[in-house]
Amino acid sequence: MIETPPYTPGDVQAGLASTAQQVGHLYGFLASLYRAELTPKQLHALRTPEMANMLARVGIDLRGAFWTKPDAQVLEQLAVEFTALFLGPGGHISPHESVQIEQHGGYWGDATTAVRRFITETGIEYNADYNGIPDHISVELEFLAELARREGLAWAREDAVAAGNCLAYQRDFLEEHLGRWIDKFCSRVVETAEMSFYRDVAQVTAAFVHSEIEAVQERLGAGGAASCSPAISAGFATASPGAAAPVCSLPR
């Protein structure tokens, strides 16, 4: 979905840095859409021509008659849809890994523990005031956004080892966690949503995650990054999956 262009030896690091930053922005943007209902600031950003054109390119169309309605009406209708889809009561689609993949589909299952352990073992911490369930889709997407952001910074300073560690974390997390349940979750959203916005978001999410499962391997090979087992010694500082403030550039 985000293509890695052909690189020459002179611009390979800069090109990979740019690609990783774009990947991080899209992960973060998607995380913000699943985290909570749209806010007025988010809606204003979505309605800018630049953002609308960018979203149209990835498959989210904001050019229909619905988006010409007053802000308050758009926000109210989207909030109703968000609540019906992801919050309930009853009949909603739980955006939690444990519910989607475990046999009995309960909260705080083994998958929840595994996600939290994976994230914290990278050296990235949940915000102290985060009270949500650790395997919510917005947290998993935000975690990947932060890894891609750090990957981009590593490429920018020509640190292929650190970039390789970030990519290895992304690869393993996609294979062991998000990639295992994203199709089931997004398919249910597409089938259930009454408004095109969340159908489009779900389709883009599934397509993007699948594209990144392949793309992380391409970035590992393109920059000569070391595909090693992730280690806490990769030099990660504290970050904030699940925080109130998203990692992406879309304001809240």
BELFENJO-V857524 format. One record per pair of residues at least 4 apart in sequence whose C-alpha atoms are under 8 Angstrom apart, sorted by the first residue. I is the first residue (numbers start at 1). J is the second residue. D is the distance in whole Angstrom. If there is no record, write none. Layout:
# BELFENJO-V857524
[[I | J | D] [I | J | D]]
This chain:
# BELFENJO-V857524
[[1 | 58 | 7] [1 | 207 | 7] [1 | 208 | 6] [1 | 211 | 6] [1 | 212 | 8] [2 | 19 | 7] [2 | 22 | 8] [2 | 23 | 7] [2 | 211 | 8] [3 | 19 | 8] [4 | 15 | 8] [4 | 16 | 7] [4 | 19 | 7] [4 | 215 | 8] [4 | 219 | 8] [5 | 15 | 8] [7 | 11 | 6] [7 | 12 | 5] [7 | 15 | 7] [7 | 222 | 8] [8 | 12 | 6] [11 | 15 | 6] [12 | 16 | 6] [12 | 222 | 8] [12 | 223 | 6] [13 | 17 | 6] [13 | 155 | 5] [13 | 156 | 6] [13 | 158 | 6] [13 | 223 | 7] [14 | 18 | 6] [14 | 155 | 7] [14 | 156 | 6] [15 | 19 | 6] [16 | 20 | 6] [16 | 152 | 7] [16 | 155 | 6] [16 | 219 | 7] [16 | 223 | 7] [17 | 21 | 6] [17 | 151 | 7] [17 | 152 | 4] [17 | 153 | 7] [17 | 154 | 8] [17 | 155 | 5] [17 | 156 | 5] [18 | 22 | 6] [18 | 152 | 7] [19 | 23 | 6] [19 | 152 | 8] [20 | 24 | 6] [20 | 148 | 5] [20 | 149 | 6] [20 | 151 | 6] [20 | 152 | 5] [21 | 25 | 6] [21 | 148 | 6] [21 | 149 | 5] [21 | 151 | 8] [21 | 152 | 5] [22 | 26 | 6] [23 | 27 | 6] [23 | 145 | 7] [23 | 148 | 6] [23 | 149 | 8] [24 | 28 | 6] [24 | 144 | 7] [24 | 145 | 4] [24 | 146 | 7] [24 | 147 | 8] [24 | 148 | 5] [24 | 149 | 5] [24 | 248 | 7] [25 | 29 | 6] [25 | 145 | 7] [25 | 247 | 8] [25 | 248 | 5] [25 | 249 | 6] [26 | 30 | 6] [26 | 145 | 8] [26 | 248 | 7] [27 | 31 | 6] [27 | 141 | 6] [27 | 142 | 6] [27 | 144 | 7] [27 | 145 | 5] [27 | 248 | 7] [28 | 32 | 6] [28 | 141 | 7] [28 | 142 | 5] [28 | 145 | 5] [28 | 246 | 7] [28 | 247 | 5] [28 | 248 | 4] [28 | 249 | 7] [29 | 33 | 7] [29 | 248 | 5] [29 | 249 | 7] [29 | 250 | 6] [30 | 34 | 7] [30 | 138 | 8] [30 | 141 | 7] [30 | 201 | 8] [30 | 205 | 7] [31 | 35 | 6] [31 | 137 | 7] [31 | 138 | 4] [31 | 139 | 7] [31 | 140 | 8] [31 | 141 | 5] [31 | 142 | 6] [31 | 246 | 8] [32 | 36 | 7] [32 | 138 | 7] [32 | 246 | 6] [32 | 248 | 8] [32 | 250 | 8] [33 | 37 | 7] [33 | 38 | 7] [33 | 138 | 8] [34 | 137 | 7] [34 | 138 | 5] [35 | 137 | 8] [35 | 138 | 5] [36 | 82 | 8] [37 | 78 | 7] [37 | 79 | 5] [37 | 82 | 6] [37 | 83 | 8] [38 | 42 | 6] [38 | 43 | 7] [38 | 75 | 7] [38 | 78 | 7] [38 | 79 | 7] [39 | 43 | 6] [39 | 75 | 7] [39 | 252 | 6] [40 | 44 | 6] [40 | 71 | 7] [40 | 75 | 7] [40 | 252 | 8] [41 | 45 | 6] [41 | 251 | 6] [41 | 252 | 6] [42 | 46 | 6] [42 | 250 | 6] [42 | 251 | 6] [42 | 252 | 6] [43 | 47 | 6] [43 | 71 | 8] [43 | 75 | 8] [44 | 48 | 7] [45 | 51 | 7] [45 | 250 | 7] [45 | 251 | 7] [46 | 51 | 6] [46 | 52 | 6] [47 | 51 | 7] [47 | 52 | 6] [47 | 62 | 8] [48 | 52 | 6] [49 | 53 | 6] [50 | 54 | 6] [51 | 55 | 6] [52 | 56 | 6] [52 | 61 | 7] [52 | 62 | 6] [52 | 63 | 8] [53 | 57 | 6] [54 | 58 | 7] [55 | 59 | 6] [55 | 60 | 5] [55 | 61 | 7] [55 | 62 | 8] [56 | 60 | 5] [56 | 61 | 5] [56 | 62 | 7] [58 | 204 | 7] [59 | 200 | 6] [59 | 201 | 8] [59 | 203 | 8] [59 | 204 | 6] [60 | 197 | 7] [60 | 200 | 5] [60 | 201 | 6] [60 | 204 | 7] [61 | 197 | 7] [61 | 200 | 7] [62 | 67 | 6] [62 | 197 | 8] [63 | 67 | 7] [64 | 68 | 7] [65 | 69 | 7] [66 | 74 | 7] [67 | 74 | 7] [69 | 73 | 6] [69 | 74 | 6] [70 | 74 | 6] [71 | 75 | 6] [72 | 76 | 6] [73 | 77 | 6] [74 | 78 | 6] [75 | 79 | 6] [76 | 80 | 6] [77 | 81 | 6] [78 | 82 | 6] [79 | 83 | 6] [80 | 84 | 6] [81 | 85 | 6] [81 | 193 | 7] [81 | 194 | 7] [81 | 195 | 7] [82 | 86 | 6] [82 | 87 | 7] [83 | 87 | 5] [83 | 88 | 6] [84 | 88 | 5] [84 | 89 | 8] [84 | 91 | 8] [84 | 92 | 6] [85 | 92 | 5] [85 | 93 | 6] [85 | 189 | 7] [85 | 192 | 7] [85 | 193 | 7] [86 | 92 | 5] [86 | 93 | 5] [86 | 94 | 6] [86 | 95 | 6] [87 | 92 | 6] [87 | 93 | 8] [87 | 94 | 7] [88 | 92 | 5] [93 | 185 | 7] [93 | 188 | 7] [93 | 189 | 7] [94 | 99 | 7] [94 | 100 | 7] [95 | 99 | 8] [95 | 100 | 8] [95 | 136 | 6] [95 | 137 | 5] [95 | 185 | 7] [96 | 100 | 6] [96 | 107 | 8] [96 | 133 | 8] [96 | 135 | 5] [96 | 136 | 4] [96 | 137 | 6] [97 | 101 | 6] [97 | 111 | 7] [97 | 112 | 7] [97 | 135 | 6] [97 | 136 | 7] [97 | 137 | 7] [97 | 177 | 8] [97 | 178 | 8] [97 | 181 | 7] [98 | 102 | 6] [98 | 105 | 6] [98 | 106 | 6] [98 | 107 | 6] [98 | 108 | 7] [98 | 109 | 5] [98 | 110 | 7] [98 | 111 | 5] [98 | 112 | 6] [98 | 135 | 7] [99 | 104 | 8] [99 | 105 | 4] [99 | 106 | 5] [99 | 107 | 6] [99 | 109 | 8] [100 | 105 | 6] [100 | 181 | 6] [100 | 184 | 7] [100 | 185 | 7] [101 | 105 | 7] [101 | 180 | 8] [101 | 181 | 6] [102 | 106 | 7] [102 | 109 | 8] [102 | 111 | 8] [107 | 112 | 8] [107 | 133 | 8] [108 | 112 | 5] [108 | 113 | 7] [108 | 133 | 7] [109 | 113 | 7] [110 | 114 | 6] [111 | 115 | 6] [111 | 135 | 8] [112 | 116 | 6] [112 | 133 | 8] [112 | 134 | 6] [112 | 135 | 5] [113 | 117 | 6] [113 | 134 | 8] [114 | 118 | 6] [115 | 119 | 6] [115 | 134 | 7] [115 | 135 | 6] [115 | 177 | 7] [116 | 120 | 6] [116 | 134 | 6] [116 | 135 | 7] [117 | 121 | 6] [118 | 122 | 7] [118 | 173 | 8] [119 | 123 | 7] [119 | 124 | 6] [119 | 125 | 7] [119 | 143 | 7] [120 | 124 | 5] [120 | 125 | 5] [120 | 126 | 8] [121 | 232 | 6] [122 | 169 | 8] [122 | 230 | 7] [122 | 231 | 7] [122 | 232 | 5] [122 | 236 | 7] [123 | 232 | 6] [123 | 236 | 6] [123 | 237 | 7] [123 | 238 | 7] [124 | 236 | 7] [124 | 237 | 7] [124 | 238 | 5] [124 | 239 | 5] [124 | 240 | 7] [124 | 241 | 8] [125 | 238 | 6] [125 | 239 | 6] [125 | 240 | 6] [125 | 241 | 7] [126 | 130 | 7] [126 | 239 | 7] [126 | 240 | 5] [126 | 241 | 5] [126 | 242 | 6] [126 | 243 | 7] [127 | 239 | 8] [127 | 240 | 5] [127 | 241 | 7] [127 | 242 | 7] [127 | 243 | 6] [130 | 242 | 6] [130 | 243 | 6] [130 | 244 | 8] [132 | 136 | 8] [132 | 242 | 7] [134 | 139 | 7] [134 | 242 | 8] [135 | 139 | 6] [135 | 140 | 6] [136 | 140 | 6] [137 | 141 | 6] [137 | 178 | 8] [138 | 142 | 6] [138 | 242 | 7] [139 | 143 | 6] [139 | 241 | 5] [139 | 242 | 5] [140 | 144 | 6] [140 | 178 | 7] [140 | 241 | 8] [141 | 145 | 6] [142 | 146 | 6] [142 | 241 | 6] [142 | 242 | 7] [142 | 246 | 7] [142 | 247 | 7] [143 | 147 | 6] [143 | 241 | 5] [144 | 148 | 6] [144 | 170 | 6] [145 | 149 | 6] [145 | 247 | 7] [145 | 248 | 8] [146 | 150 | 6] [146 | 239 | 8] [146 | 241 | 8] [146 | 247 | 7] [147 | 151 | 6] [147 | 166 | 6] [147 | 167 | 8] [147 | 169 | 8] [147 | 170 | 7] [148 | 152 | 6] [148 | 166 | 7] [148 | 167 | 8] [148 | 170 | 8] [149 | 153 | 6] [150 | 154 | 6] [150 | 163 | 8] [150 | 166 | 7] [151 | 155 | 6] [151 | 162 | 7] [151 | 163 | 5] [151 | 164 | 8] [151 | 166 | 5] [151 | 167 | 7] [152 | 156 | 6] [152 | 163 | 7] [153 | 157 | 6] [154 | 158 | 6] [154 | 159 | 5] [154 | 160 | 7] [154 | 162 | 6] [154 | 163 | 5] [155 | 159 | 6] [155 | 160 | 6] [155 | 163 | 6] [159 | 163 | 6] [160 | 164 | 6] [160 | 223 | 7] [160 | 224 | 7] [160 | 225 | 5] [160 | 226 | 7] [161 | 165 | 6] [161 | 225 | 6] [161 | 226 | 5] [162 | 166 | 6] [162 | 234 | 6] [162 | 235 | 8] [163 | 167 | 6] [163 | 225 | 6] [164 | 168 | 6] [164 | 220 | 6] [164 | 225 | 5] [164 | 226 | 5] [164 | 227 | 5] [164 | 228 | 7] [165 | 169 | 6] [165 | 226 | 7] [165 | 227 | 7] [165 | 228 | 7] [165 | 229 | 7] [165 | 230 | 5] [165 | 231 | 7] [165 | 234 | 7] [166 | 170 | 6] [166 | 230 | 8] [167 | 171 | 6] [167 | 216 | 6] [167 | 217 | 8] [167 | 219 | 8] [167 | 220 | 7] [167 | 227 | 8] [168 | 172 | 6] [168 | 227 | 6] [168 | 228 | 7] [168 | 229 | 7] [168 | 230 | 6] [169 | 173 | 6] [169 | 230 | 6] [170 | 174 | 6] [170 | 216 | 7] [171 | 175 | 6] [171 | 213 | 7] [171 | 216 | 6] [171 | 217 | 8] [172 | 176 | 6] [173 | 177 | 5] [173 | 178 | 7] [173 | 179 | 8] [174 | 178 | 5] [174 | 179 | 5] [174 | 180 | 8] [174 | 209 | 8] [174 | 213 | 6] [175 | 179 | 5] [175 | 180 | 7] [175 | 213 | 7] [176 | 180 | 7] [177 | 181 | 7] [178 | 182 | 6] [179 | 183 | 8] [179 | 209 | 7] [179 | 210 | 7] [179 | 213 | 8] [181 | 185 | 6] [182 | 186 | 6] [182 | 205 | 8] [182 | 206 | 6] [182 | 209 | 8] [183 | 187 | 6] [183 | 206 | 6] [184 | 188 | 6] [185 | 189 | 6] [186 | 190 | 6] [186 | 202 | 5] [186 | 203 | 7] [186 | 205 | 7] [186 | 206 | 6] [187 | 191 | 6] [187 | 202 | 7] [187 | 203 | 8] [188 | 192 | 6] [189 | 193 | 6] [189 | 198 | 7] [189 | 199 | 6] [189 | 202 | 6] [190 | 198 | 7] [190 | 199 | 5] [190 | 200 | 8] [190 | 202 | 6] [190 | 203 | 7] [191 | 199 | 8] [193 | 198 | 6] [193 | 199 | 6] [195 | 199 | 7] [196 | 200 | 6] [197 | 201 | 6] [198 | 202 | 6] [199 | 203 | 6] [200 | 204 | 6] [201 | 205 | 6] [202 | 206 | 6] [203 | 207 | 6] [204 | 208 | 6] [205 | 209 | 6] [206 | 210 | 6] [207 | 211 | 6] [208 | 212 | 6] [209 | 213 | 6] [210 | 214 | 7] [211 | 215 | 6] [212 | 216 | 6] [213 | 217 | 7] [214 | 218 | 7] [215 | 219 | 6] [216 | 220 | 6] [217 | 221 | 6] [218 | 222 | 6] [219 | 223 | 6] [219 | 225 | 8] [220 | 224 | 6] [220 | 225 | 5] [220 | 226 | 7] [220 | 227 | 7] [221 | 225 | 7] [230 | 234 | 7] [232 | 236 | 7] [242 | 246 | 8] [245 | 252 | 7] [246 | 250 | 8] [246 | 251 | 8] [246 | 252 | 8]]
